[in-house]
Each structure stands twice: as structure tokens, then as C-alpha cells.
């Protein structure tokens, strides 16, 4: 039996106060893996593929290690990814 891999395209989000602008990643064919790392090196939500103003990165204070997306998904990013998002 073969396994199926779904590639989530990487989209950048810009916006404030409820207004959002979406744009494709400038790296052709950039996708997001299951750990929240986009092919271009940015941190992105592994659930929806968006990165930018929709994400909150963990700061490490009070033991917080979760990155959060406005879509409702939360995950523990790789250490290098968390530093890049902050």
C-alpha cells in the first residue's frame, strides 16, 4: 500500500485589525511541512500553510513553547524556527 503526502502551499499573510492581504511565497513551489517549516525557511502553520501576522511565536517565558495560528492550530516548532519567527 502506498502512502499519500499532501503538500500545503506556503502563503504569506499581512494585515492589521481584521484586514488581511494574502500573497504566495516568492519561492516557486514552496510548501509547509508537518513541523511548521516552509521550504523557504520561514515558520508557517502546518495546518493552513499561512505565515506572517497570523502567527504568534513562543517566547519561552512561563514555559510557553507553543506557536499559535489564527486558524486555531497550535504546535511546537523546531527551535530554529521559533527564533526565526520572533
C-alpha positions in Angstrom: 0.0 0.0 0.0 1.4 3.4 -0.9 1.2 6.5 1.3 -0.2 9.8 0.1 1.6 13.1 1.0 -0.3 16.3 0.8 1.7 19.4 0.1 0.4 22.5 1.8 1.3 25.7 -0.2 3.0 28.4 1.7 1.1 31.8 1.7 2.3 35.0 3.5 -0.3 37.0 5.5 0.0 40.7 6.0 -2.6 42.6 7.9 -3.9 44.5 10.9 -7.2 44.9 12.7 -9.0 42.2 10.7 -7.8 43.2 7.3 -5.5 40.7 5.7 -3.6 40.6 2.4 -2.5 37.1 1.2 0.4 36.6 -1.2 2.1 33.5 -2.4 5.6 32.8 -1.3 8.1 34.2 -3.7 9.9 30.8 -3.8 8.2 28.8 -6.6 6.6 25.6 -5.2 7.2 26.4 -1.6 5.3 24.1 0.8 5.0 23.7 4.6 6.0 20.5 6.4 4.3 19.0 9.4 6.7 20.7 11.8 5.7 24.2 10.6 8.8 24.8 8.5 8.2 26.3 5.0 10.7 25.3 2.2 11.9 29.0 2.1 12.9 28.8 5.8 10.0 30.8 7.3 7.8 29.5 10.1 4.3 28.7 8.8 1.3 27.0 10.2 1.4 23.3 9.3 -2.5 23.2 9.3 -3.3 26.1 6.9 0.1 27.0 5.4 -0.1 30.7 6.3 2.8 32.7 7.8 3.2 36.2 9.0 0.9 38.4 11.1 -1.4 35.5 11.8 1.2 33.7 13.9 2.3 34.2 17.5 5.7 32.6 18.2 6.6 31.2 21.6 8.8 33.5 23.7 9.9 30.8 26.2 8.6 32.8 29.2 6.5 30.9 31.7 7.3 27.6 29.9 5.3 28.6 26.8 6.6 26.5 23.9 3.6 26.7 21.5 3.3 28.6 18.3 -0.2 29.6 17.5 -2.1 30.5 14.3 -5.3 32.5 13.9 -6.8 29.4 12.3 -6.8 27.8 15.8 -3.9 25.4 15.3 -1.1 25.3 17.8 2.2 23.4 17.6 5.7 23.2 19.0 8.1 24.5 16.3 11.6 23.4 15.9 14.0 25.6 18.0 15.5 27.3 14.9 12.0 28.0 13.5 10.9 29.7 16.7 13.8 32.0 16.8 13.2 33.0 13.1 9.6 33.9 13.8 10.3 36.0 16.9 
